[in-house]
Amino acid sequence: MKSIDLIKTLVEKELREYEGDSNMVPLVPHKTPASDVDPEPHIPTEVDHLYKLAVKARLATEELVKQLDEPIYDGAYEHAFKAAMSLRQALNELIATGAKPEVEDRIVAPPTGEQPGNNSGGFVPMSYSGGSAV
């Protein structure tokens, strides 16, 4: 609530500054319109088709893993889980090969080296205490 009151106070202050001079118009910033240039339409390639096929296989495999979550299916569950992980790697490899999936088709995280914010390289940062163990 304090932030809303602060914004309200600032707006009222700005409006009061312009009430004295009728020729003065407050500066109202306007967004500039986006460029009218549309990005080039992406024509699906064979790699894109393979990516969509791998997405369907990955979703089906994940459903199989969910259905096999009973103790009597331990062996099958383990193999289905490994298959799902292999399909994750296959999806990332297809992206590396040149597939350009749509946003809703990106169902796996990129490889760890390509994830945003992953520039530590295994480095453990110091704690706020300057690195001394307390």
N, CA, C and O atoms as CSV, one atom per row, in Angstrom:
chain,resi,resn,atom,element,x,y,z
A,1,MET,N,N,0.819,-1.193,0.000
A,1,MET,CA,C,0.000,0.000,0.000
A,1,MET,C,C,0.858,1.249,0.000
A,1,MET,O,O,0.444,2.276,-0.537
A,2,LYS,N,N,2.055,1.187,0.595
A,2,LYS,CA,C,2.911,2.354,0.634
A,2,LYS,C,C,3.341,2.758,-0.765
A,2,LYS,O,O,3.433,3.947,-1.069
A,3,SER,N,N,3.606,1.768,-1.625
A,3,SER,CA,C,4.049,2.096,-2.976
A,3,SER,C,C,2.923,2.758,-3.770
A,3,SER,O,O,3.181,3.654,-4.573
A,4,ILE,N,N,1.696,2.331,-3.559
A,4,ILE,CA,C,0.566,2.948,-4.249
A,4,ILE,C,C,0.398,4.383,-3.777
A,4,ILE,O,O,0.160,5.282,-4.583
A,5,ASP,N,N,0.521,4.602,-2.464
A,5,ASP,CA,C,0.417,5.964,-1.928
A,5,ASP,C,C,1.542,6.837,-2.452
A,5,ASP,O,O,1.317,8.009,-2.750
A,6,LEU,N,N,2.744,6.298,-2.572
A,6,LEU,CA,C,3.870,7.059,-3.092
A,6,LEU,C,C,3.630,7.459,-4.545
A,6,LEU,O,O,3.876,8.605,-4.923
A,7,ILE,N,N,3.157,6.533,-5.350
A,7,ILE,CA,C,2.866,6.838,-6.756
A,7,ILE,C,C,1.782,7.898,-6.847
A,7,ILE,O,O,1.893,8.835,-7.637
A,8,LYS,N,N,0.748,7.759,-6.055
A,8,LYS,CA,C,-0.341,8.732,-6.044
A,8,LYS,C,C,0.180,10.118,-5.674
A,8,LYS,O,O,-0.199,11.109,-6.299
A,9,THR,N,N,1.039,10.194,-4.670
A,9,THR,CA,C,1.609,11.467,-4.234
A,9,THR,C,C,2.456,12.090,-5.338
A,9,THR,O,O,2.367,13.293,-5.586
A,10,LEU,N,N,3.282,11.273,-6.005
A,10,LEU,CA,C,4.124,11.789,-7.082
A,10,LEU,C,C,3.294,12.306,-8.254
A,10,LEU,O,O,3.626,13.337,-8.838
A,11,VAL,N,N,2.232,11.609,-8.598
A,11,VAL,CA,C,1.369,12.044,-9.700
A,11,VAL,C,C,0.676,13.348,-9.344
A,11,VAL,O,O,0.613,14.269,-10.158
A,12,GLU,N,N,0.158,13.421,-8.132
A,12,GLU,CA,C,-0.501,14.655,-7.706
A,12,GLU,C,C,0.473,15.824,-7.697
A,12,GLU,O,O,0.101,16.935,-8.076
A,13,LYS,N,N,1.720,15.597,-7.269
A,13,LYS,CA,C,2.727,16.650,-7.253
A,13,LYS,C,C,3.002,17.151,-8.664
A,13,LYS,O,O,3.073,18.358,-8.897
A,14,GLU,N,N,3.155,16.222,-9.604
A,14,GLU,CA,C,3.415,16.610,-10.990
A,14,GLU,C,C,2.241,17.386,-11.572
A,14,GLU,O,O,2.445,18.359,-12.297
A,15,LEU,N,N,1.031,16.973,-11.268
A,15,LEU,CA,C,-0.139,17.679,-11.792
A,15,LEU,C,C,-0.235,19.084,-11.213
A,15,LEU,O,O,-0.614,20.018,-11.920
A,16,ARG,N,N,0.103,19.247,-9.939
A,16,ARG,CA,C,0.060,20.572,-9.306
A,16,ARG,C,C,1.079,21.514,-9.931
A,16,ARG,O,O,0.831,22.718,-10.009
A,17,GLU,N,N,2.210,20.998,-10.374
A,17,GLU,CA,C,3.238,21.843,-10.977
A,17,GLU,C,C,2.752,22.471,-12.278
A,17,GLU,O,O,3.158,23.587,-12.602
A,18,TYR,N,N,1.905,21.794,-13.024
A,18,TYR,CA,C,1.455,22.288,-14.313
A,18,TYR,C,C,0.160,23.085,-14.245
A,18,TYR,O,O,-0.245,23.663,-15.253
A,19,GLU,N,N,-0.505,23.137,-13.095
A,19,GLU,CA,C,-1.775,23.855,-12.986
A,19,GLU,C,C,-1.583,25.360,-13.061
A,19,GLU,O,O,-2.507,26.057,-13.482
A,20,GLY,N,N,-0.433,25.896,-12.676
A,20,GLY,CA,C,-0.211,27.333,-12.660
A,20,GLY,C,C,-0.108,27.919,-14.050
A,20,GLY,O,O,-0.624,29.015,-14.269
A,21,ASP,N,N,0.514,27.270,-14.985
A,21,ASP,CA,C,0.727,27.798,-16.331
A,21,ASP,C,C,-0.108,27.000,-17.317
A,21,ASP,O,O,0.104,25.803,-17.512
A,22,SER,N,N,-1.077,27.695,-17.944
A,22,SER,CA,C,-1.982,26.987,-18.844
A,22,SER,C,C,-1.302,26.596,-20.149
A,22,SER,O,O,-1.786,25.703,-20.843
A,23,ASN,N,N,-0.181,27.247,-20.506
A,23,ASN,CA,C,0.522,26.910,-21.750
A,23,ASN,C,C,1.421,25.697,-21.588
A,23,ASN,O,O,1.866,25.108,-22.574
A,24,MET,N,N,1.683,25.330,-20.360
A,24,MET,CA,C,2.573,24.218,-20.112
A,24,MET,C,C,1.815,22.897,-20.165
A,24,MET,O,O,0.812,22.716,-19.473
A,25,VAL,N,N,2.279,22.025,-20.950
A,25,VAL,CA,C,1.656,20.712,-21.075
A,25,VAL,C,C,2.628,19.685,-20.498
A,25,VAL,O,O,3.799,19.660,-20.877
A,26,PRO,N,N,2.158,18.852,-19.601
A,26,PRO,CA,C,3.081,17.857,-19.043
A,26,PRO,C,C,3.575,16.908,-20.123
A,26,PRO,O,O,2.856,16.569,-21.063
A,27,LEU,N,N,4.818,16.492,-19.958
A,27,LEU,CA,C,5.415,15.558,-20.907
A,27,LEU,C,C,4.823,14.176,-20.678
A,27,LEU,O,O,4.933,13.606,-19.592
A,28,VAL,N,N,4.208,13.661,-21.700
A,28,VAL,CA,C,3.635,12.325,-21.627
A,28,VAL,C,C,4.428,11.450,-22.592
A,28,VAL,O,O,4.313,11.608,-23.807
A,29,PRO,N,N,5.223,10.538,-22.066
A,29,PRO,CA,C,6.002,9.698,-22.975
A,29,PRO,C,C,5.092,8.725,-23.723
A,29,PRO,O,O,4.184,8.122,-23.150
A,30,HIS,N,N,5.358,8.598,-24.980
A,30,HIS,CA,C,4.593,7.673,-25.807
A,30,HIS,C,C,5.525,6.565,-26.273
A,30,HIS,O,O,6.707,6.782,-26.539
A,31,LYS,N,N,4.973,5.415,-26.358
A,31,LYS,CA,C,5.763,4.303,-26.884
A,31,LYS,C,C,5.909,4.488,-28.381
A,31,LYS,O,O,4.967,4.881,-29.068
A,32,THR,N,N,7.077,4.205,-28.865
A,32,THR,CA,C,7.257,4.255,-30.305
A,32,THR,C,C,6.669,2.980,-30.895
A,32,THR,O,O,6.809,1.904,-30.312
A,33,PRO,N,N,6.023,3.090,-32.027
A,33,PRO,CA,C,5.430,1.885,-32.611
A,33,PRO,C,C,6.512,0.898,-33.028
A,33,PRO,O,O,7.621,1.276,-33.407
A,34,ALA,N,N,6.163,-0.336,-32.949
A,34,ALA,CA,C,7.089,-1.382,-33.368
A,34,ALA,C,C,7.304,-1.283,-34.861
A,34,ALA,O,O,6.452,-0.782,-35.594
A,35,SER,N,N,8.428,-1.756,-35.294
A,35,SER,CA,C,8.697,-1.699,-36.724
A,35,SER,C,C,7.691,-2.568,-37.463
A,35,SER,O,O,7.217,-3.582,-36.950
A,36,ASP,N,N,7.389,-2.154,-38.643
A,36,ASP,CA,C,6.393,-2.865,-39.437
A,36,ASP,C,C,6.987,-4.058,-40.174
A,36,ASP,O,O,6.279,-4.776,-40.880
A,37,VAL,N,N,8.271,-4.262,-40.009
A,37,VAL,CA,C,8.928,-5.355,-40.711
A,37,VAL,C,C,8.628,-6.656,-39.980
A,37,VAL,O,O,9.008,-6.829,-38.822
A,38,ASP,N,N,7.960,-7.550,-40.648
A,38,ASP,CA,C,7.681,-8.864,-40.074
A,38,ASP,C,C,8.912,-9.744,-40.244
A,38,ASP,O,O,9.600,-9.665,-41.261
A,39,PRO,N,N,9.189,-10.579,-39.250
A,39,PRO,CA,C,10.305,-11.502,-39.455
A,39,PRO,C,C,9.979,-12.460,-40.596
A,39,PRO,O,O,8.818,-12.734,-40.900
A,40,GLU,N,N,11.017,-12.945,-41.198
A,40,GLU,CA,C,10.804,-13.867,-42.308
A,40,GLU,C,C,10.030,-15.088,-41.837
A,40,GLU,O,O,10.348,-15.660,-40.794
A,41,PRO,N,N,9.021,-15.491,-42.593
A,41,PRO,CA,C,8.281,-16.685,-42.184
A,41,PRO,C,C,9.197,-17.904,-42.238
A,41,PRO,O,O,9.981,-18.076,-43.171
A,42,HIS,N,N,9.078,-18.734,-41.225
A,42,HIS,CA,C,9.920,-19.927,-41.151
A,42,HIS,C,C,9.239,-21.059,-41.908
A,42,HIS,O,O,8.113,-21.447,-41.595
A,43,ILE,N,N,9.917,-21.562,-42.874
A,43,ILE,CA,C,9.409,-22.696,-43.638
A,43,ILE,C,C,9.932,-23.961,-42.969
A,43,ILE,O,O,11.144,-24.156,-42.873
A,44,PRO,N,N,9.021,-24.829,-42.500
A,44,PRO,CA,C,9.467,-26.043,-41.801
A,44,PRO,C,C,10.377,-26.901,-42.680
A,44,PRO,O,O,10.118,-27.105,-43.866
A,45,THR,N,N,11.425,-27.384,-42.074
A,45,THR,CA,C,12.374,-28.248,-42.779
A,45,THR,C,C,12.190,-29.684,-42.294
A,45,THR,O,O,11.332,-29.965,-41.457
A,46,GLU,N,N,12.999,-30.574,-42.826
A,46,GLU,CA,C,12.932,-31.979,-42.406
A,46,GLU,C,C,13.302,-32.113,-40.928
A,46,GLU,O,O,12.725,-32.931,-40.211
A,47,VAL,N,N,14.268,-31.307,-40.477
A,47,VAL,CA,C,14.688,-31.354,-39.075
A,47,VAL,C,C,13.541,-30.904,-38.172
A,47,VAL,O,O,13.347,-31.462,-37.092
A,48,ASP,N,N,12.782,-29.899,-38.607
A,48,ASP,CA,C,11.628,-29.447,-37.821
A,48,ASP,C,C,10.579,-30.552,-37.719
A,48,ASP,O,O,9.969,-30.743,-36.667
A,49,HIS,N,N,10.373,-31.273,-38.814
A,49,HIS,CA,C,9.421,-32.393,-38.795
A,49,HIS,C,C,9.900,-33.480,-37.829
A,49,HIS,O,O,9.108,-34.031,-37.065
A,50,LEU,N,N,11.193,-33.782,-37.867
A,50,LEU,CA,C,11.743,-34.783,-36.946
A,50,LEU,C,C,11.615,-34.318,-35.498
A,50,LEU,O,O,11.362,-35.129,-34.607
A,51,TYR,N,N,11.788,-33.017,-35.256
A,51,TYR,CA,C,11.644,-32.488,-33.898
A,51,TYR,C,C,10.216,-32.681,-33.401
A,51,TYR,O,O,10.009,-33.113,-32.267
A,52,LYS,N,N,9.224,-32.365,-34.243
A,52,LYS,CA,C,7.820,-32.554,-33.844
A,52,LYS,C,C,7.533,-34.026,-33.559
A,52,LYS,O,O,6.801,-34.348,-32.623
A,53,LEU,N,N,8.102,-34.907,-34.357
A,53,LEU,CA,C,7.930,-36.338,-34.142
A,53,LEU,C,C,8.563,-36.766,-32.814
A,53,LEU,O,O,7.985,-37.565,-32.077
A,54,ALA,N,N,9.742,-36.236,-32.513
A,54,ALA,CA,C,10.415,-36.561,-31.257
A,54,ALA,C,C,9.639,-35.998,-30.061
A,54,ALA,O,O,9.623,-36.612,-28.994
A,55,VAL,N,N,8.993,-34.834,-30.230
A,55,VAL,CA,C,8.170,-34.269,-29.150
A,55,VAL,C,C,7.014,-35.208,-28.837
A,55,VAL,O,O,6.715,-35.466,-27.672
A,56,LYS,N,N,6.363,-35.718,-29.886
A,56,LYS,CA,C,5.251,-36.656,-29.671
A,56,LYS,C,C,5.750,-37.916,-28.953
A,56,LYS,O,O,5.087,-38.430,-28.052
A,57,ALA,N,N,6.922,-38.404,-29.363
A,57,ALA,CA,C,7.477,-39.603,-28.729
A,57,ALA,C,C,7.823,-39.319,-27.272
A,57,ALA,O,O,7.596,-40.162,-26.404
A,58,ARG,N,N,8.368,-38.147,-27.001
A,58,ARG,CA,C,8.730,-37.796,-25.625
A,58,ARG,C,C,7.481,-37.711,-24.750
A,58,ARG,O,O,7.479,-38.225,-23.631
A,59,LEU,N,N,6.433,-37.080,-25.237
A,59,LEU,CA,C,5.194,-36.966,-24.464
A,59,LEU,C,C,4.580,-38.341,-24.209
A,59,LEU,O,O,4.086,-38.616,-23.116
A,60,ALA,N,N,4.615,-39.209,-25.236
A,60,ALA,CA,C,4.074,-40.560,-25.065
A,60,ALA,C,C,4.911,-41.353,-24.058
A,60,ALA,O,O,4.364,-42.109,-23.254
A,61,THR,N,N,6.217,-41.184,-24.100
A,61,THR,CA,C,7.089,-41.897,-23.169
A,61,THR,C,C,6.871,-41.416,-21.741
A,61,THR,O,O,6.879,-42.217,-20.806
A,62,GLU,N,N,6.676,-40.106,-21.567
A,62,GLU,CA,C,6.404,-39.586,-20.226
A,62,GLU,C,C,5.083,-40.120,-19.689
A,62,GLU,O,O,4.967,-40.401,-18.496
A,63,GLU,N,N,4.093,-40.262,-20.552
A,63,GLU,CA,C,2.816,-40.842,-20.128
A,63,GLU,C,C,3.003,-42.300,-19.734
A,63,GLU,O,O,2.403,-42.767,-18.766
A,64,LEU,N,N,3.832,-43.015,-20.477
A,64,LEU,CA,C,4.128,-44.404,-20.139
A,64,LEU,C,C,4.813,-44.494,-18.776
A,64,LEU,O,O,4.501,-45.378,-17.979
A,65,VAL,N,N,5.740,-43.585,-18.512
A,65,VAL,CA,C,6.430,-43.578,-17.215
A,65,VAL,C,C,5.423,-43.364,-16.089
A,65,VAL,O,O,5.511,-44.009,-15.044
A,66,LYS,N,N,4.474,-42.469,-16.298
A,66,LYS,CA,C,3.444,-42.229,-15.274
A,66,LYS,C,C,2.609,-43.488,-15.023
A,66,LYS,O,O,2.293,-43.809,-13.877
A,67,GLN,N,N,2.255,-44.195,-16.094
A,67,GLN,CA,C,1.411,-45.381,-15.967
A,67,GLN,C,C,2.158,-46.559,-15.343
A,67,GLN,O,O,1.539,-47.435,-14.740
A,68,LEU,N,N,3.474,-46.584,-15.484
A,68,LEU,CA,C,4.269,-47.698,-14.950
A,68,LEU,C,C,4.726,-47.468,-13.516
A,68,LEU,O,O,5.573,-48.209,-13.017
A,69,ASP,N,N,4.191,-46.477,-12.856
A,69,ASP,CA,C,4.639,-46.126,-11.507
A,69,ASP,C,C,4.002,-47.037,-10.453
A,69,ASP,O,O,3.307,-46.573,-9.550
A,70,GLU,N,N,4.245,-48.302,-10.584
A,70,GLU,CA,C,3.803,-49.326,-9.618
A,70,GLU,C,C,4.999,-50.235,-9.352
A,70,GLU,O,O,5.812,-50.456,-10.249
A,71,PRO,N,N,5.119,-50.759,-8.148
A,71,PRO,CA,C,6.292,-51.595,-7.826
A,71,PRO,C,C,6.459,-52.821,-8.726
A,71,PRO,O,O,7.587,-53.265,-8.941
A,72,ILE,N,N,5.373,-53.375,-9.255
A,72,ILE,CA,C,5.520,-54.587,-10.076
A,72,ILE,C,C,6.125,-54.278,-11.447
A,72,ILE,O,O,6.562,-55.191,-12.148
A,73,TYR,N,N,6.154,-52.994,-11.836
A,73,TYR,CA,C,6.689,-52.605,-13.147
A,73,TYR,C,C,8.054,-51.951,-13.040
A,73,TYR,O,O,8.414,-51.165,-13.916
A,74,ASP,N,N,8.828,-52.240,-12.007
A,74,ASP,CA,C,10.099,-51.544,-11.792
A,74,ASP,C,C,11.040,-51.616,-12.994
A,74,ASP,O,O,11.619,-50.603,-13.385
A,75,GLY,N,N,11.195,-52.785,-13.574
A,75,GLY,CA,C,12.098,-52.935,-14.719
A,75,GLY,C,C,11.631,-52.118,-15.913
A,75,GLY,O,O,12.420,-51.403,-16.531
A,76,ALA,N,N,10.351,-52.225,-16.234
A,76,ALA,CA,C,9.806,-51.478,-17.364
A,76,ALA,C,C,9.863,-49.972,-17.102
A,76,ALA,O,O,10.130,-49.180,-18.005
A,77,TYR,N,N,9.608,-49.597,-15.855
A,77,TYR,CA,C,9.659,-48.177,-15.484
A,77,TYR,C,C,11.064,-47.621,-15.709
A,77,TYR,O,O,11.229,-46.527,-16.250
A,78,GLU,N,N,12.061,-48.375,-15.294
A,78,GLU,CA,C,13.441,-47.919,-15.442
A,78,GLU,C,C,13.797,-47.708,-16.910
A,78,GLU,O,O,14.422,-46.709,-17.263
A,79,HIS,N,N,13.399,-48.647,-17.763
A,79,HIS,CA,C,13.706,-48.519,-19.192
A,79,HIS,C,C,12.918,-47.376,-19.834
A,79,HIS,O,O,13.460,-46.656,-20.673
A,80,ALA,N,N,11.662,-47.199,-19.459
A,80,ALA,CA,C,10.866,-46.097,-20.007
A,80,ALA,C,C,11.429,-44.749,-19.566
A,80,ALA,O,O,11.440,-43.791,-20.339
A,81,PHE,N,N,11.894,-44.679,-18.325
A,81,PHE,CA,C,12.489,-43.437,-17.828
A,81,PHE,C,C,13.763,-43.113,-18.601
A,81,PHE,O,O,13.989,-41.962,-18.974
A,82,LYS,N,N,14.589,-44.114,-18.840
A,82,LYS,CA,C,15.810,-43.905,-19.622
A,82,LYS,C,C,15.472,-43.479,-21.053
A,82,LYS,O,O,16.175,-42.659,-21.643
A,83,ALA,N,N,14.400,-44.038,-21.601
A,83,ALA,CA,C,13.978,-43.654,-22.951
A,83,ALA,C,C,13.549,-42.194,-22.984
A,83,ALA,O,O,13.853,-41.479,-23.940
A,84,ALA,N,N,12.842,-41.744,-21.943
A,84,ALA,CA,C,12.427,-40.340,-21.877
A,84,ALA,C,C,13.646,-39.427,-21.808
A,84,ALA,O,O,13.663,-38.369,-22.437
A,85,MET,N,N,14.655,-39.824,-21.058
A,85,MET,CA,C,15.869,-39.016,-20.958
A,85,MET,C,C,16.637,-39.021,-22.284
A,85,MET,O,O,17.214,-38.006,-22.674
A,86,SER,N,N,16.641,-40.147,-22.963
A,86,SER,CA,C,17.295,-40.215,-24.271
A,86,SER,C,C,16.577,-39.327,-25.279
A,86,SER,O,O,17.219,-38.685,-26.110
A,87,LEU,N,N,15.259,-39.287,-25.211
A,87,LEU,CA,C,14.506,-38.417,-26.114
A,87,LEU,C,C,14.769,-36.941,-25.798
A,87,LEU,O,O,14.750,-36.109,-26.705
A,88,ARG,N,N,15.011,-36.608,-24.544
A,88,ARG,CA,C,15.373,-35.232,-24.191
A,88,ARG,C,C,16.671,-34.859,-24.893
A,88,ARG,O,O,16.790,-33.781,-25.475
A,89,GLN,N,N,17.647,-35.772,-24.830
A,89,GLN,CA,C,18.920,-35.504,-25.496
A,89,GLN,C,C,18.742,-35.438,-27.009
A,89,GLN,O,O,19.400,-34.643,-27.681
A,90,ALA,N,N,17.860,-36.268,-27.542
A,90,ALA,CA,C,17.607,-36.238,-28.984
A,90,ALA,C,C,16.996,-34.909,-29.401
A,90,ALA,O,O,17.354,-34.360,-30.443
A,91,LEU,N,N,16.072,-34.386,-28.592
A,91,LEU,CA,C,15.469,-33.085,-28.897
A,91,LEU,C,C,16.523,-31.984,-28.897
A,91,LEU,O,O,16.526,-31.129,-29.784
A,92,ASN,N,N,17.410,-31.997,-27.919
A,92,ASN,CA,C,18.470,-30.985,-27.880
A,92,ASN,C,C,19.424,-31.125,-29.062
A,92,ASN,O,O,19.903,-30.126,-29.597
A,93,GLU,N,N,19.699,-32.358,-29.467
A,93,GLU,CA,C,20.571,-32.573,-30.627
A,93,GLU,C,C,19.907,-32.080,-31.910
A,93,GLU,O,O,20.575,-31.535,-32.789
A,94,LEU,N,N,18.587,-32.274,-32.018
A,94,LEU,CA,C,17.885,-31.783,-33.209
A,94,LEU,C,C,17.900,-30.253,-33.265
A,94,LEU,O,O,17.995,-29.671,-34.345
A,95,ILE,N,N,17.807,-29.607,-32.103
A,95,ILE,CA,C,17.916,-28.145,-32.083
A,95,ILE,C,C,19.318,-27.731,-32.514
A,95,ILE,O,O,19.483,-26.769,-33.264
A,96,ALA,N,N,20.327,-28.458,-32.041
A,96,ALA,CA,C,21.705,-28.154,-32.422
A,96,ALA,C,C,21.921,-28.388,-33.914
A,96,ALA,O,O,22.762,-27.734,-34.531
A,97,THR,N,N,21.165,-29.319,-34.491
A,97,THR,CA,C,21.285,-29.623,-35.912
A,97,THR,C,C,20.628,-28.562,-36.780
A,97,THR,O,O,20.944,-28.437,-37.963
A,98,GLY,N,N,19.707,-27.793,-36.190
A,98,GLY,CA,C,19.090,-26.730,-36.976
A,98,GLY,C,C,17.587,-26.648,-36.858
A,98,GLY,O,O,16.967,-25.841,-37.550
A,99,ALA,N,N,16.979,-27.451,-36.010
A,99,ALA,CA,C,15.527,-27.364,-35.830
A,99,ALA,C,C,15.188,-26.055,-35.135
A,99,ALA,O,O,15.884,-25.626,-34.215
A,100,LYS,N,N,14.119,-25.432,-35.582
A,100,LYS,CA,C,13.639,-24.200,-34.972
A,100,LYS,C,C,12.224,-24.444,-34.454
A,100,LYS,O,O,11.246,-24.106,-35.120
A,101,PRO,N,N,12.119,-25.039,-33.246
A,101,PRO,CA,C,10.794,-25.368,-32.729
A,101,PRO,C,C,10.030,-24.121,-32.301
A,101,PRO,O,O,10.614,-23.106,-31.920
A,102,GLU,N,N,8.722,-24.228,-32.376
A,102,GLU,CA,C,7.873,-23.154,-31.888
A,102,GLU,C,C,7.964,-23.149,-30.364
A,102,GLU,O,O,8.395,-24.125,-29.750
A,103,VAL,N,N,7.551,-22.037,-29.771
A,103,VAL,CA,C,7.690,-21.878,-28.323
A,103,VAL,C,C,6.967,-22.994,-27.571
A,103,VAL,O,O,7.504,-23.527,-26.599
A,104,GLU,N,N,5.772,-23.352,-27.999
A,104,GLU,CA,C,5.013,-24.379,-27.285
A,104,GLU,C,C,5.597,-25.781,-27.477
A,104,GLU,O,O,5.260,-26.696,-26.726
A,105,ASP,N,N,6.469,-25.959,-28.474
A,105,ASP,CA,C,7.087,-27.264,-28.699
A,105,ASP,C,C,8.394,-27.435,-27.935
A,105,ASP,O,O,8.962,-28.527,-27.937
A,106,ARG,N,N,8.877,-26.400,-27.293
A,106,ARG,CA,C,10.114,-26.513,-26.500
A,106,ARG,C,C,9.750,-27.114,-25.150
A,106,ARG,O,O,9.347,-26.403,-24.230
A,107,ILE,N,N,9.894,-28.422,-25.041
A,107,ILE,CA,C,9.454,-29.102,-23.819
A,107,ILE,C,C,10.609,-29.576,-22.964
A,107,ILE,O,O,10.387,-30.142,-21.893
A,108,VAL,N,N,11.843,-29.360,-23.408
A,108,VAL,CA,C,12.997,-29.774,-22.619
A,108,VAL,C,C,13.916,-28.585,-22.411
A,108,VAL,O,O,13.963,-27.664,-23.226
A,109,ALA,N,N,14.640,-28.621,-21.314
A,109,ALA,CA,C,15.613,-27.571,-21.030
A,109,ALA,C,C,16.803,-27.731,-21.966
A,109,ALA,O,O,17.138,-28.847,-22.363
A,110,PRO,N,N,17.437,-26.626,-22.316
A,110,PRO,CA,C,18.635,-26.747,-23.141
A,110,PRO,C,C,19.753,-27.424,-22.364
A,110,PRO,O,O,19.663,-27.552,-21.143
A,111,PRO,N,N,20.793,-27.855,-23.041
A,111,PRO,CA,C,21.919,-28.462,-22.329
A,111,PRO,C,C,22.452,-27.500,-21.268
A,111,PRO,O,O,22.323,-26.285,-21.412
A,112,THR,N,N,23.044,-28.033,-20.218
A,112,THR,CA,C,23.457,-27.205,-19.078
A,112,THR,C,C,24.398,-26.079,-19.488
A,112,THR,O,O,24.343,-25.001,-18.898
A,113,GLY,N,N,25.237,-26.289,-20.452
A,113,GLY,CA,C,26.160,-25.242,-20.878
A,113,GLY,C,C,25.481,-24.087,-21.582
A,113,GLY,O,O,26.047,-22.996,-21.660
A,114,GLU,N,N,24.276,-24.299,-22.097
A,114,GLU,CA,C,23.559,-23.257,-22.835
A,114,GLU,C,C,22.454,-22.605,-22.023
A,114,GLU,O,O,21.760,-21.728,-22.536
A,115,GLN,N,N,22.271,-23.002,-20.784
A,115,GLN,CA,C,21.208,-22.421,-19.974
A,115,GLN,C,C,21.612,-21.028,-19.514
A,115,GLN,O,O,22.772,-20.800,-19.172
A,116,PRO,N,N,20.661,-20.093,-19.503
A,116,PRO,CA,C,21.000,-18.745,-19.063
A,116,PRO,C,C,21.405,-18.735,-17.595
A,116,PRO,O,O,20.840,-19.457,-16.773
A,117,GLY,N,N,22.387,-17.908,-17.284
A,117,GLY,CA,C,22.842,-17.807,-15.910
A,117,GLY,C,C,23.773,-18.922,-15.487
A,117,GLY,O,O,24.138,-19.016,-14.315
A,118,ASN,N,N,24.155,-19.756,-16.411
A,118,ASN,CA,C,25.031,-20.873,-16.068
A,118,ASN,C,C,26.455,-20.549,-16.498
A,118,ASN,O,O,27.030,-21.240,-17.339
A,119,ASN,N,N,27.014,-19.505,-15.925
A,119,ASN,CA,C,28.373,-19.140,-16.288
A,119,ASN,C,C,29.356,-19.423,-15.159
A,119,ASN,O,O,30.501,-18.975,-15.198
A,120,SER,N,N,28.909,-20.157,-14.170
A,120,SER,CA,C,29.780,-20.412,-13.026
A,120,SER,C,C,30.839,-21.464,-13.341
A,120,SER,O,O,31.936,-21.406,-12.785
A,121,GLY,N,N,30.552,-22.393,-14.190
A,121,GLY,CA,C,31.520,-23.413,-14.548
A,121,GLY,C,C,31.947,-24.285,-13.387
A,121,GLY,O,O,33.094,-24.728,-13.330
A,122,GLY,N,N,31.031,-24.539,-12.457
A,122,GLY,CA,C,31.353,-25.376,-11.316
A,122,GLY,C,C,31.914,-24.602,-10.140
A,122,GLY,O,O,32.213,-25.195,-9.104
A,123,PHE,N,N,32.065,-23.309,-10.272
A,123,PHE,CA,C,32.594,-22.478,-9.190
A,123,PHE,C,C,31.524,-22.269,-8.137
A,123,PHE,O,O,30.391,-21.916,-8.465
A,124,VAL,N,N,31.869,-22.482,-6.878
A,124,VAL,CA,C,30.943,-22.252,-5.776
A,124,VAL,C,C,31.245,-20.866,-5.214
A,124,VAL,O,O,32.342,-20.645,-4.702
A,125,PRO,N,N,30.299,-19.925,-5.296
A,125,PRO,CA,C,30.590,-18.573,-4.826
A,125,PRO,C,C,30.778,-18.528,-3.314
A,125,PRO,O,O,30.287,-19.383,-2.577
A,126,MET,N,N,31.493,-17.520,-2.884
A,126,MET,CA,C,31.720,-17.348,-1.451
A,126,MET,C,C,30.419,-16.943,-0.779
A,126,MET,O,O,29.525,-16.371,-1.404
A,127,SER,N,N,30.337,-17.251,0.501
A,127,SER,CA,C,29.151,-16.860,1.243
A,127,SER,C,C,29.282,-15.393,1.648
A,127,SER,O,O,30.323,-14.776,1.420
A,128,TYR,N,N,28.251,-14.844,2.237
A,128,TYR,CA,C,28.274,-13.457,2.663
A,128,TYR,C,C,29.264,-13.230,3.808
A,128,TYR,O,O,29.642,-12.093,4.087
A,129,SER,N,N,29.671,-14.286,4.453
A,129,SER,CA,C,30.606,-14.144,5.562
A,129,SER,C,C,32.042,-14.069,5.093
A,129,SER,O,O,32.964,-14.123,5.907
A,130,GLY,N,N,32.244,-13.946,3.795
A,130,GLY,CA,C,33.597,-13.829,3.266
A,130,GLY,C,C,34.281,-15.165,3.056
A,130,GLY,O,O,35.500,-15.215,2.889
A,131,GLY,N,N,33.533,-16.225,3.061
A,131,GLY,CA,C,34.094,-17.541,2.787
A,131,GLY,C,C,34.457,-18.324,4.033
A,131,GLY,O,O,34.813,-19.499,3.934
A,132,SER,N,N,34.378,-17.716,5.184
A,132,SER,CA,C,34.712,-18.460,6.386
A,132,SER,C,C,33.528,-19.301,6.819
A,132,SER,O,O,32.384,-18.847,6.777
A,133,ALA,N,N,33.797,-20.499,7.225
A,133,ALA,CA,C,32.732,-21.403,7.682
A,133,ALA,C,C,32.346,-21.023,9.097
A,133,ALA,O,O,33.200,-20.915,9.978
A,134,VAL,N,N,31.083,-20.826,9.305
A,134,VAL,CA,C,30.593,-20.438,10.636
A,134,VAL,C,C,29.837,-21.593,11.233
A,134,VAL,O,O,29.335,-21.489,12.352
